Amino acid sequence: MTANTLALVGDIGGTNARFALTDLSSPTIELLESRSLPNADFASVQHAIEHYLAGVSGTPIRAALAVACPVGKDEIRLTNRAWSFSRSELERRLGLQQLRMINDFGAVAWAIPALQADHLVTLHGNLELPLQGPISVLGPGTGLGVAQLIGSQSHGWHAVETEGGHVGFSPVGDEERAISAWLTAQHGRTSTERLLCGKGLSEIDAVLRGASAVLPAQMPQPGDASLLNPALRDPAEIVAAALEGHDQAARRTLARFCSVLGSVAGDCALIHGARTVVIAGGIVPRFIPFLRASAFRERFLAKGRMAALLESVPIHVITHPHPGLLGAATALRAKEF
């Protein structure tokens, strides 16, 4: 490994910033000296990167950063974190010859062809079949990421970055309509991300535990504090309580979360013409058996005349600890990226 082949890769979400080094001359992709840093400990992306680099050996001159926001302009503003920066200025301040920016779920999509079989859990279908695009990639974390991977192993891959997590939420049944009304009262609009993320899990739980059921005619202005009771529970607490089994409210919340995820995953598959669906993010790998036993599959297929089309679509969950870093390293090697 030389200075010319050492690269920095990062995966910067709303809660944590993950970094690693990679050797671009290596025949296989390896993540070296990986580390996860809490965003709350740093004033900016630059400070987090400098802190990481101060503790590793070598000085990279190339970098690829996956960030949880659109990346089409020089100015980068994270969607779920009050961080913004100029790509060109960050490149200069870090002394890099090359800095590439990738949407965080674009990076996850790039990672899929590089994943080993033991980093995928199959919910439905055959994992041994060769991957072929289009592949829908989605996953709840601090927000809801959505991307698409097109191509094949023989013809090459290309990740299509999207902001699909921000499409409007389409509720099914009275319970979801009540959740949607509650969220719309606070935010003015309910996107799928408002439910399918860590905070969304907490807010579903609050509504199902008796938070104000807001009728359209009585809907207060967004941000009304009266809607915040009962107090939001931590999403990790809800998942743990649901899996432990005695907290019926938590189990009902997690079951509703899985149902909504099934609907959204099915919608993504239809929009993308997907031959495979891959679920990622920091939340779902914690409760795969619960997801498998939930109404996820039923809601995935509940697309009327298109149900038969989705029957044959395999669904996998990524369990790799750092798919965003792996994807950033993969993208750096891609000629067309």
C-alpha positions as CSV (number, residue, x, y, z in Angstrom):
1,M,0.0,0.0,0.0
2,T,1.3,3.5,-0.9
3,A,0.1,7.0,-0.4
4,N,-1.3,7.0,-3.9
5,T,-3.5,4.0,-3.3
6,L,-4.6,4.7,0.3
7,A,-8.2,6.1,0.4
8,L,-10.5,7.3,3.1
9,V,-14.1,6.2,3.1
10,G,-16.9,7.5,5.2
11,D,-20.6,6.9,5.9
12,I,-22.1,9.9,7.6
13,G,-25.7,9.5,8.8
14,G,-27.9,11.6,11.1
15,T,-26.6,10.0,14.3
16,N,-23.1,8.5,13.6
17,A,-20.2,9.1,11.3
18,R,-18.3,5.9,10.3
19,F,-14.8,5.9,8.8
20,A,-12.3,3.5,7.4
21,L,-9.2,3.3,5.2
22,T,-9.0,1.1,2.1
23,D,-6.2,0.2,-0.3
24,L,-7.3,0.7,-3.8
25,S,-4.5,-1.4,-5.2
26,S,-5.7,-4.5,-3.3
27,P,-7.4,-7.2,-5.4
28,T,-10.1,-7.4,-2.7
29,I,-11.9,-4.7,-0.9
30,E,-10.8,-4.4,2.8
31,L,-11.9,-1.9,5.3
32,L,-9.0,-1.0,7.6
33,E,-9.1,0.7,11.0
34,S,-12.9,1.2,10.8
35,R,-14.4,3.4,13.6
36,S,-17.8,4.8,14.4
37,L,-18.0,8.3,16.0
38,P,-21.1,9.9,17.5
39,N,-22.0,13.0,15.5
40,A,-23.0,14.8,18.7
41,D,-19.3,14.9,19.8
42,F,-18.3,17.0,16.8
43,A,-19.1,20.5,15.5
44,S,-18.8,19.5,11.9
45,V,-18.0,16.8,9.4
46,Q,-14.5,18.2,9.0
47,H,-13.8,17.9,12.7
48,A,-15.0,14.3,12.8
49,I,-12.8,13.4,9.9
50,E,-9.8,15.1,11.4
51,H,-10.3,13.3,14.7
52,Y,-10.5,10.0,12.9
53,L,-7.4,10.6,10.8
54,A,-5.4,11.7,13.8
55,G,-5.7,8.2,15.2
56,V,-4.8,6.1,12.2
57,S,-1.6,5.4,10.3
58,G,-1.1,6.8,6.8
59,T,-2.4,9.9,5.0
60,P,-5.0,9.3,2.3
61,I,-5.1,11.5,-0.7
62,R,-8.4,10.2,-2.1
63,A,-11.8,9.9,-0.3
64,A,-15.4,8.9,-0.9
65,L,-18.0,10.1,1.7
66,A,-21.5,8.7,1.8
67,V,-23.9,11.2,3.3
68,A,-27.5,11.1,4.2
69,C,-28.8,13.8,1.9
70,P,-28.8,14.7,-1.8
71,V,-25.3,15.3,-3.2
72,G,-25.7,16.9,-6.6
73,K,-24.3,20.3,-5.6
74,D,-21.1,21.6,-4.0
75,E,-22.9,22.6,-0.9
76,I,-23.9,19.5,1.2
77,R,-26.6,19.7,3.8
78,L,-27.4,16.6,5.8
79,T,-31.2,16.0,6.0
80,N,-31.3,14.8,9.6
81,R,-28.3,16.6,11.1
82,A,-27.5,20.3,11.3
83,W,-24.3,19.9,9.4
84,S,-23.4,21.5,6.1
85,F,-20.2,22.0,4.2
86,S,-18.7,22.8,0.8
87,R,-17.4,19.7,-0.9
88,S,-14.6,21.6,-2.6
89,E,-13.6,23.4,0.6
90,L,-13.5,20.2,2.5
91,E,-11.4,18.6,-0.2
92,R,-8.9,21.5,0.1
93,R,-8.8,21.6,3.9
94,L,-8.2,17.9,4.2
95,G,-5.4,18.1,1.5
96,L,-7.1,15.6,-0.8
97,Q,-6.5,15.2,-4.5
98,Q,-10.0,13.7,-5.0
99,L,-13.1,13.8,-2.9
100,R,-16.2,12.0,-4.2
101,M,-19.6,12.4,-2.5
102,I,-22.3,9.7,-2.6
103,N,-25.8,9.5,-1.1
104,D,-25.7,7.1,1.8
105,F,-28.1,4.6,0.2
106,G,-26.4,5.0,-3.1
107,A,-23.3,3.7,-1.2
108,V,-25.4,0.8,0.3
109,A,-26.5,-0.1,-3.3
110,W,-22.8,-0.1,-4.4
111,A,-22.0,-2.5,-1.6
112,I,-24.5,-5.2,-2.6
113,P,-22.3,-6.9,-5.3
114,A,-19.4,-7.0,-2.9
115,L,-21.3,-8.6,0.0
116,Q,-20.5,-12.2,1.0
117,A,-23.4,-14.6,1.5
118,D,-23.0,-14.6,5.2
119,H,-23.8,-10.9,5.3
120,L,-27.3,-11.4,3.7
121,V,-30.3,-13.0,5.4
122,T,-33.1,-14.2,3.0
123,L,-36.7,-13.4,4.0
124,H,-38.0,-14.9,0.7
125,G,-36.6,-16.4,-2.4
126,N,-33.2,-18.0,-3.2
127,L,-30.0,-16.3,-2.2
128,E,-27.9,-18.6,-4.4
129,L,-29.4,-17.2,-7.6
130,P,-27.0,-14.7,-9.3
131,L,-27.9,-11.0,-8.6
132,Q,-29.4,-9.2,-11.5
133,G,-30.8,-5.7,-11.6
134,P,-32.9,-3.7,-11.1
135,I,-32.5,-4.2,-7.3
136,S,-34.5,-2.0,-4.9
137,V,-32.6,-1.0,-1.8
138,L,-34.3,0.6,1.2
139,G,-33.9,0.7,4.9
140,P,-34.9,2.6,8.1
141,G,-32.3,4.2,10.3
142,T,-32.2,7.8,11.4
143,G,-34.2,8.4,8.2
144,L,-35.4,6.1,5.4
145,G,-33.0,5.5,2.6
146,V,-34.0,4.4,-0.9
147,A,-31.8,3.6,-3.9
148,Q,-31.7,1.4,-6.9
149,L,-28.9,-0.8,-8.3
150,I,-29.1,-1.6,-12.1
151,G,-26.9,-3.8,-14.3
152,S,-25.4,-7.3,-13.6
153,Q,-22.2,-8.9,-12.6
154,S,-21.2,-9.5,-16.3
155,H,-22.1,-6.1,-17.6
156,G,-21.2,-4.0,-14.6
157,W,-23.3,-2.2,-12.0
158,H,-24.6,1.4,-11.5
159,A,-26.2,2.8,-8.4
160,V,-29.1,5.2,-8.8
161,E,-29.4,7.6,-5.9
162,T,-32.9,8.7,-4.9
163,E,-34.8,10.5,-2.1
164,G,-37.6,7.9,-2.2
165,G,-38.0,7.9,1.5
166,H,-39.7,11.3,1.3
167,V,-42.6,10.2,-0.9
168,G,-46.0,10.6,0.7
169,F,-47.2,8.0,3.1
170,S,-50.3,6.0,2.1
171,P,-52.0,4.6,5.2
172,V,-53.9,1.3,5.2
173,G,-56.7,1.0,7.8
174,D,-57.9,3.1,10.7
175,E,-54.7,2.6,12.9
176,E,-52.4,3.9,10.2
177,R,-54.8,6.8,9.3
178,A,-54.6,7.9,13.0
179,I,-50.8,7.7,12.9
180,S,-50.7,9.7,9.7
181,A,-53.1,12.4,11.1
182,W,-51.0,12.7,14.2
183,L,-47.7,13.1,12.2
184,T,-49.3,15.5,9.7
185,A,-50.5,17.7,12.6
186,Q,-46.9,18.0,13.8
187,H,-45.1,18.3,10.4
188,G,-47.6,19.5,7.9
189,R,-47.1,16.4,5.8
190,T,-46.5,12.7,6.4
191,S,-43.8,11.0,4.3
192,T,-42.9,7.4,4.6
193,E,-39.7,8.4,6.4
194,R,-41.8,9.9,9.2
195,L,-42.8,6.4,10.1
196,L,-39.9,4.2,8.9
197,C,-37.1,5.5,11.0
198,G,-36.0,5.4,14.6
199,K,-38.1,8.4,15.7
200,G,-41.0,7.1,13.6
201,L,-41.0,3.9,15.6
202,S,-41.2,6.1,18.8
203,E,-44.1,8.1,17.3
204,I,-46.0,5.1,16.2
205,D,-45.7,3.8,19.7
206,A,-46.9,7.1,21.2
207,V,-50.0,7.1,19.0
208,L,-50.8,3.5,19.8
209,R,-50.4,4.2,23.5
210,G,-53.0,6.9,23.4
211,A,-51.5,10.1,22.0
212,S,-54.2,12.5,20.7
213,A,-56.2,11.0,17.9
214,V,-56.5,14.1,15.7
215,L,-59.4,14.4,13.4
216,P,-58.9,16.5,10.3
217,A,-61.5,19.1,11.4
218,Q,-59.8,19.5,14.7
219,M,-56.2,19.3,13.5
220,P,-54.0,21.9,15.3
221,Q,-51.1,23.7,13.8
222,P,-47.8,21.8,13.1
223,G,-45.7,21.7,16.2
224,D,-48.5,21.8,18.8
225,A,-47.0,20.6,22.0
226,S,-50.2,19.0,23.2
227,L,-49.6,16.2,20.6
228,L,-46.4,15.1,22.2
229,N,-48.0,13.1,25.1
230,P,-47.5,10.4,26.1
231,A,-43.7,10.9,26.1
232,L,-41.8,9.2,23.3
233,R,-40.0,6.1,24.2
234,D,-36.5,5.3,22.9
235,P,-36.8,3.2,19.7
236,A,-34.2,0.7,21.0
237,E,-36.3,0.3,24.2
238,I,-39.4,-0.4,22.1
239,V,-37.6,-3.1,20.0
240,A,-36.1,-4.7,23.1
241,A,-39.5,-4.7,24.9
242,A,-41.3,-6.1,21.9
243,L,-38.8,-8.9,21.5
244,E,-38.9,-9.7,25.2
245,G,-42.6,-10.4,24.7
246,H,-44.5,-9.0,27.7
247,D,-45.0,-5.4,26.5
248,Q,-48.0,-5.7,24.3
249,A,-47.9,-2.0,23.3
250,A,-44.3,-2.4,22.1
251,R,-45.2,-5.6,20.1
252,R,-48.1,-3.8,18.5
253,T,-45.9,-0.9,17.6
254,L,-43.2,-3.1,16.0
255,A,-45.8,-5.2,14.2
256,R,-47.2,-2.0,12.7
257,F,-43.7,-0.8,11.7
258,C,-43.1,-4.1,9.9
259,S,-46.5,-3.9,8.1
260,V,-45.7,-0.4,6.8
261,L,-42.2,-1.5,5.8
262,G,-43.8,-4.3,3.7
263,S,-46.1,-1.9,1.9
264,V,-43.3,0.5,1.1
265,A,-40.9,-2.3,0.0
266,G,-43.6,-3.5,-2.4
267,D,-44.2,0.0,-3.8
268,C,-40.4,0.4,-4.4
269,A,-40.3,-3.0,-6.2
270,L,-43.1,-1.9,-8.5
271,I,-41.7,1.5,-9.2
272,H,-38.2,0.1,-9.9
273,G,-39.3,-3.0,-11.8
274,A,-37.2,-4.8,-9.2
275,R,-36.0,-8.4,-9.6
276,T,-34.7,-8.3,-6.0
277,V,-35.4,-6.2,-2.9
278,V,-32.7,-5.6,-0.4
279,I,-33.4,-4.1,3.1
280,A,-30.6,-2.4,4.9
281,G,-30.2,0.3,7.7
282,G,-29.5,0.1,11.4
283,I,-32.9,-1.0,12.6
284,V,-34.2,-4.1,10.8
285,P,-31.2,-6.4,11.5
286,R,-32.1,-6.3,15.2
287,F,-35.4,-8.1,14.7
288,I,-35.3,-10.2,11.6
289,P,-37.2,-13.2,13.1
290,F,-40.0,-10.8,14.2
291,L,-40.1,-9.3,10.7
292,R,-40.3,-12.7,9.2
293,A,-43.3,-13.6,11.4
294,S,-45.0,-10.3,10.9
295,A,-47.4,-9.1,8.2
296,F,-44.5,-7.7,6.2
297,R,-44.8,-10.3,3.4
298,E,-48.6,-10.0,3.3
299,R,-48.4,-6.2,2.9
300,F,-45.5,-6.5,0.4
301,L,-47.8,-8.6,-1.8
302,A,-51.0,-6.6,-1.2
303,K,-50.8,-4.8,-4.6
304,G,-54.0,-6.0,-6.2
305,R,-53.5,-7.2,-9.7
306,M,-49.7,-6.9,-9.3
307,A,-49.5,-9.3,-6.4
308,A,-48.5,-12.2,-8.7
309,L,-45.7,-10.1,-10.2
310,L,-44.2,-9.6,-6.8
311,E,-44.5,-13.3,-5.7
312,S,-41.2,-14.2,-7.3
313,V,-39.2,-11.2,-6.1
314,P,-36.5,-12.3,-3.6
315,I,-36.2,-10.2,-0.4
316,H,-32.9,-10.1,1.5
317,V,-31.7,-8.2,4.6
318,I,-28.1,-6.9,4.8
319,T,-26.3,-7.8,8.1
320,H,-22.9,-6.4,7.2
321,P,-21.8,-4.0,10.0
322,H,-20.7,-1.2,7.6
323,P,-22.4,-1.5,4.2
324,G,-22.0,2.2,3.6
325,L,-18.2,2.0,4.0
326,L,-18.0,-1.1,1.8
327,G,-20.1,0.7,-0.9
328,A,-18.0,3.8,-0.8
329,A,-14.9,1.7,-1.3
330,T,-16.6,-0.2,-4.1
331,A,-17.7,3.0,-5.8
332,L,-14.1,4.4,-5.7
333,R,-13.1,1.5,-7.8
334,A,-15.9,1.9,-10.4
335,K,-14.7,3.4,-13.6
336,E,-18.0,5.1,-14.4
337,F,-18.5,6.5,-11.0
